[in-house]
């Protein structure tokens, strides 16, 4: 039985937050649990990040929302962010997960994502639902949403490092099974 625990995975860029999360999702799927929400996946040219796609876990629908090709008021380094494209996938994905799934996934609550007020609102709503949730959190952001999540009593924050990233998914699974780790 999965407990209603909420887990925040944090870590420096490149530490393996999404890697650990994807491993947990694979392991949870073996337990026939329905998993929904959204995942940000980096696009690279082989050496550098050139953008990001946002993917609805439930439907598999995905869209490029950040790219060095996008001109935008919102720039993260050389990458332009298209909030409409981001919201089109992420908001529906999180709503569907809240309504239809056993587990809610939100990857990532980060610099680009918190530029969207609609995203901030749906994340807050999802946090108040009695369902297990895993979020990945930008480590250094001082955004009020991230600070609120870190302060919540019902969210357990775990830091991923290159050293623990292979073991962390097992720890997360044990926590979700209600074990004290």
C-alpha positions in Angstrom: 0.0 0.0 0.0 1.4 3.4 -1.0 1.2 6.1 1.7 0.2 9.7 0.9 3.7 10.9 1.3 5.0 13.8 -0.7 8.6 13.7 -1.7 10.7 16.6 -3.1 13.9 15.5 -4.9 16.4 18.3 -5.0 20.0 18.6 -6.2 22.3 20.7 -8.3 21.7 20.8 -12.1 23.1 17.5 -13.6 23.0 15.7 -10.2 20.4 13.2 -11.5 17.0 14.5 -10.2 15.1 13.4 -13.3 17.2 10.2 -13.6 16.2 9.2 -10.0 12.6 10.2 -10.7 12.4 8.2 -13.9 13.8 5.1 -12.1 11.2 5.5 -9.3 8.4 5.7 -12.0 9.7 2.5 -13.6 9.7 0.8 -10.2 6.2 2.1 -9.3 4.8 0.9 -12.7 5.8 -2.6 -11.8 3.3 -2.3 -8.9 0.4 -1.6 -11.3 0.0 2.0 -10.0 -1.3 4.7 -12.3 1.2 7.5 -12.5 0.4 10.9 -14.0 1.9 14.4 -14.1 4.6 16.0 -16.1 8.3 15.6 -16.9 10.7 18.1 -18.3 13.3 16.5 -20.6 16.4 18.3 -21.8 17.2 18.6 -25.5 20.9 18.6 -26.4 23.1 19.0 -29.4 25.3 16.3 -28.0 27.3 18.6 -25.7 25.1 21.4 -24.5 21.4 21.8 -23.4 19.6 23.5 -26.3 16.1 23.4 -24.8 13.5 21.4 -23.0 10.3 19.4 -23.8 7.5 19.0 -21.3 5.8 15.6 -21.4 2.4 14.4 -20.1 3.3 11.1 -18.4 -0.3 9.7 -18.8 -0.8 10.5 -22.5 2.8 10.6 -23.7 2.0 14.0 -25.4 5.0 16.3 -25.4 6.0 19.6 -26.7 9.2 21.7 -26.9 8.6 24.7 -24.6 12.1 26.1 -24.2 14.8 26.3 -26.8 17.6 28.5 -28.1 15.3 28.9 -31.2 12.4 30.5 -29.2 12.3 34.3 -28.9 10.7 35.2 -25.6 10.6 37.8 -22.9 11.6 34.9 -20.6 15.2 33.9 -21.2 17.2 31.4 -19.1 20.7 31.9 -20.4 20.4 31.5 -24.2 17.2 29.5 -23.9 13.8 31.2 -24.6 10.7 29.9 -22.8 7.3 29.7 -24.4 4.9 29.6 -21.4 1.8 28.9 -23.5 3.3 25.7 -24.9 4.5 24.7 -21.4 1.1 25.3 -19.8 -0.8 23.5 -22.6 0.9 20.3 -21.5 1.8 20.7 -17.9 -1.4 22.1 -16.5 -3.6 19.4 -18.1 -1.1 16.7 -17.1 -1.1 17.7 -13.4 -4.9 18.1 -13.4 -5.4 14.7 -14.9 -2.9 13.2 -12.4 -4.8 14.8 -9.5 -8.2 13.4 -10.8 -7.3 10.0 -12.2 -4.0 8.7 -11.0 -2.6 7.0 -7.9 0.6 9.1 -7.9 1.3 12.7 -9.0 4.6 13.5 -10.6 5.8 17.1 -11.1 9.3 17.5 -12.7 10.4 20.2 -12.3 9.5 23.1 -10.1 12.3 25.2 -11.5 13.3 28.6 -12.8 11.5 28.4 -16.1 8.4 26.7 -14.7 7.7 29.2 -11.9 7.4 32.0 -14.5 3.9 30.5 -15.1 1.3 31.6 -12.5 -1.0 28.9 -13.8 1.7 26.3 -13.0 2.3 27.7 -9.5 -1.5 27.6 -8.9 -1.9 23.9 -10.0 1.2 22.8 -8.1 -0.3 24.4 -4.9 -3.7 22.6 -5.6 -1.9 19.3 -6.2 0.0 19.6 -2.9 -3.3 19.9 -1.0 -4.7 16.6 -2.5 -4.3 13.5 -0.4 -2.3 11.5 -2.9 1.4 10.6 -3.0 3.4 13.0 -5.0 7.0 13.3 -6.1 8.3 16.6 -7.2 11.8 17.6 -8.4 12.8 21.0 -7.0 15.4 23.5 -8.2 18.0 23.5 -5.5 18.9 27.2 -5.2 15.8 29.0 -6.3 14.4 31.5 -3.8 11.0 31.5 -5.5 8.1 31.7 -2.9 6.6 28.5 -4.3 9.8 26.5 -3.8 10.3 28.0 -0.3 6.7 27.1 0.6 7.2 23.5 -0.6 10.5 23.2 1.4 8.7 24.5 4.5 5.7 22.1 4.4 5.5 19.5 7.1 4.1 17.0 4.7 6.9 17.1 2.2 10.0 15.1 2.7 13.0 16.7 0.9 15.7 14.4 -0.4 18.9 15.6 -2.1 20.3 13.6 -5.0 24.0 13.5 -5.6 26.1 11.6 -8.1 27.0 9.3 -5.2 23.5 8.4 -4.1 21.5 8.7 -7.3 21.4 5.0 -7.9 20.3 4.2 -4.3 17.8 7.1 -3.9 15.0 5.5 -6.0 15.0 2.5 -3.6 14.8 4.8 -0.6 12.0 6.8 -2.2 10.1 3.5 -2.8 10.5 2.5 0.8 9.2 5.9 2.0 6.2 5.5 -0.3 5.5 2.1 1.1 5.3 3.8 4.5 8.6 2.6 5.9 10.7 4.9 8.1 13.9 5.5 6.4 
